[in-house]
Amino acid sequence: MANDTVNPPTSPAILILEDTSARACVLAAKLNALLAYTYGESGGAFRNMNDHLQDEYMWSCADMASELKALVAKIDTHVSAAPLQQLNPQS
């Protein structure tokens, strides 16, 4: 017998949250990997880099951190603004 259960359509709010969350996770992983190179044992190699390259490296990290902060704010805004039923249509 076929399963007649139909999945409810995914709301636009959930799609936005999923996309934004996925981007934030990827960005956090990349930033974590980049920053791991700047301290501890591997930090020595970083500090031996040309000053200009160190500045550009950290500038890239700062850009990622700013974007990550904006993504988290976007997620927070959507979670705060959306009714619980819209975020969790199975309830």
N, C-alpha and C positions, 0 to 999 in steps of 0.2 A: 504494500500500500504506500502510495506516495505521501510524502510529508506536505501537508497543506499550509503549514505555518509560513507566514510571510514576514520577513524582517522589516521592521518599521524603517521608513526612509531616514537617512542620516541628516540631521539638521545642519543648516549652514554654520551655526555657532560651533558645533562639534567639528566640522571640517576645518574651520579656521583654527580652532584650538589644536587639532591634530597636526596640521601643517606647521603652525608656529612652534609647537612643542618639538616636532621632529627637527626643525631648523635649529632650535635652541640646543637640543641634545648634540647635534653634529658640531655646532660651533663650540660648545663647551668641551667636547672631546678634543677638537683641534687646538683650542687655547690651552688646555691642560697639557697636551703633548709639547707644544711650543714652550710653555713656561717651565716644564720639567728640565729643559736644557739650560736654564738660566741660573740654577742653584745647585748646591751639593757638589759631588764629584764632577758632573758634567758642566757645572757652572764655570769651572776653570777655562774650559775651551771657549765658552761664550765670552768670558772676560778678556780672552786673548784675541778676539776678533777686532778688526778695525773699528774705531769709535763710530764712524759713520754707519757701518753695518749694524752695530749694536743699537744705535738710535732707530734705524729703519725697522729692525726686528721688533723692538719694544713698541714702536709706533703701530706696527701691524697687530701686536697683542692688544694694545689699547683700543684700536678700532674694533677688534673682535669683542672685547669686553663691553664696549659701548653698544654694539649691536645686540649682544646678549642681554644687556640691561633693558634695552628697548623691547626685545621679544618677551622678556619676563613681564614687563609692564603691560604689554598687549594681552598676554595671557591673563594677567590679573584683572584687567579691565573687562575682558569677555566673561570671565568667571563671575565677577562681581555683578555684572549687568544682566546676565542671562538667568531666567527663571530655572529652578532646579529641574523641572520637567523637560526643558529645552536641552539641558546638558545631559540628562539621563532619561531618554524617552522610554526605557523599559520599566521605569517605576510607575 
